[in-house]
Amino acid sequence: MNIWKMKALCVGVLLFAVGAYPVNADNLIWVPAKTGENAYTFKMGMKLPLPADVTAGADVFVNANNAGRLTTLVPVDFWGRISTQSGQSMAATGQNSFNVRRNVVTGAVGVGVEALRRRILTKRLDLQTSRSLTLQCNTYERQCRSATGRQTARLSVTEGGPSLIAEGAFSTGDGTFTNRLAFEQNILGGVVLQGAVQNPVRAPTASVNLRYALNW
């Protein structure tokens, strides 16, 4: 199967999945992205016609050679999300969410809850904080391996300015606590430059990277 047939298949799966629901185009999720020279991600799903904010769908990850032929087994992640708004005001917003994701190839399942808060500090500064708890399991092995708690704060300059990020996490899988400080700047539309220091107090490790995504 080549990459163009894979694109057509993804569209077909999306149309089949949403056929049972009376939805309009605004409820559909279709985000194809080129993540590398011959690597693609197809995010597809829909917002379900329910009172709560409920979305569900699948992510398909594709690698191909220069001739357009797939080079690896295509992994698929099925996902679902339920979110509610809380603490709305002119200067602050909040969102609580429940997420589930399953990889049909490996059997890996992630179940998580997250509380997200956004606050306008000044005309130029925004603060976003999040707290999350994620449980990692495997349906084929019928066991849960670890739980991870994470807390993040992001201070951002508005209108495309830089962001300063502080993050801490604890995992029961290996019993370790990690923290990270990072600086991000969008430099060319979809290109983001990031510099980070992992575990800056105990054993600092610095890194610099660029990431990009092309949508069509």
N, C-alpha and C positions, 0 to 999 in steps of 0.2 A: 504494500500500500504506500503511495507517495503522499507528499504533504498536502497536495490539493484535494485528493480524495479524503484525507483526514479532516480538512476544513469542512467539506461538504457533509461528512458524517456527523461532525459536531453540530452543525446547523440542523440536521435531521433529528438528532437526539433532542435538541432544545425544542423543536416544534412538536415532537411526539410528547415530551414531558409536560408541556403547557397546554396540550390539546384538550385536557379534561377540565380546564378552568376558563371562565369567561374573563379574559384579561385584555388590556390594551397595551400599546407599545410602551407606555410609561412604566408598566410593571415588569417588563422584561429586562434581564441582565445579560448583556453580551459584550465581553471585553476581551477581544483577541489582542495579544501583545507579542512582539518579537523581543526575546530576552537575550539573544545571542546571534551569532552569524547564521546558525542553522537550528536555533532553539526557539520554540514557541510555547506560549501558554494560552489556552482558551478557557476563559471563565464564563460560564453560562448558567442561568437560573432565572428565578422570577420572584416577585413579591406576591405572596399568597393573599387572596381576598378574605382576610380575617381581621377582626377588630384590633388585634395587637400587630406590631410591626414584625412580621415573620417573613424571612427570605430563605430559599433553599435552592440548591443547584449542584453543579459539579465543576471541578477544575481538571482540565486535561493538559498534560505536559508532553511535549513532542520534541524529539531530536531527529534531525535528518542529515543526510550527506549532501554534497554539492549537487547531486542529480535529483534531489528532492525525495529520495526514498528513505523511509523510516529506518533508523539504525538500532533502536532499542525497543524493548517492550513498553508500550504506552501506559504509564501510570495514571490512574484516575482517582481523584479525591472527591467524595460526596460530602457536602456540607449543609448545615442548617444553622439559622441564627434567629433568636427571639430577643427583641430589645424594647425597653420602655424608657420614657423620658422622666426626669425627676429634677426638682429644684430649679425650675426655669425662672429667669429674671433678665433684666436688660443687660446686666454685666456678667452673668454666669449661667451656664447650662450644665446639665448632668444627664448621663445615660447609663443604665444598667443592662447588661446583656448576658445571654446564655448561648454558648456555641458548642457545636459538635461537628467533628470531621472524621471521616473514615477513608483509609486507603484500601481499595479493593484488591490490590496486588499483594501488599504485605500484611493486611489485616490490622494495621495500626489504627487506633482510635484515640482521638483527643477530645476530652470534654472539659469545658472551662466556663467560668463566670468572671465577669469584669465589671468594675465600676469606673466610669470615665467622667472627669469633671473638666470644664473649660471656663476660664475666667479672664475677663479683660482687665488688666492692671492699669494700663495707661493707653493713650491714643496709639502708641507705638509698640507696646508690649502685651503679649498674651501668655497665659500660663495654662498648660494642660497637664493634669495628673491622672494616673490610672493605677488601679490595684486589681490584680487578677490571681486566680487559682486555677491550675490546669492539672487534670488527671490523665496520665498516659497509660493506655491498656492495649491489649492485642486480642482480637476475637478468635484467631486461630490457636493461640496458646492458652486462651481462657484465663488470663491473669493481667493484673495491673502492676506496672513496674515502678512507677514513681509519681509523685505529686510535686508540682513546682509553684511556689508563690513568688510573685513579681510585683515590684512597685517602681513606677517611672514618673519623672517630672521633666517637662519640656518647656523651656522659656524661649519664646520666639519673637523676633522682630517682624512686624507686619509688612505687607507689600513686598514679599520675596526676600526679606532679610534673613540673617543667619539664625540658627537655633542652637541652644545649649541644652544638652540632655544628660540627666543623671539617672542611673538605673541600678537597682539591687534585686537579687534573686536568690532563693534558697530551694534546693532540690533534695527530696528524700532519697532519690535514687543512689546518689553517691555521698549524700550528707554534706555537701559543700555550699558555701555562700560565696557568691560572686557579685562584684559591682563594677560599674563602667561609667566613665565620663566621655562625652562625645560632643563634637562640633560639626554642624551640617550647614551647607550652603548650596542652594540651587544656582548653578552657573550657566547652563545652556538649555533652558527649557526642561527637557526630561532628564538632564544629567545632574546628578547630585554628588558633590564632593563631601566626604566625611573623614574626619580625623578622630580617633578614639584611643583611650587608654583603659585597658582592662586591669582590674584589681590595682588601682593606683597606689594604695597604701602598702599592701603586703608584697606583691610581686608584679610591679608594673610592666605591662606589655603594650607597646604602641603600635598602631596600624593606621594606614591611610588607604582609602579606596574610592573608586568611582563606580556609580551604578546608574543604569539607564534603562528605559523601557520605551519602545516605539509602538504606538497604537495606530491602527488603520481601520 
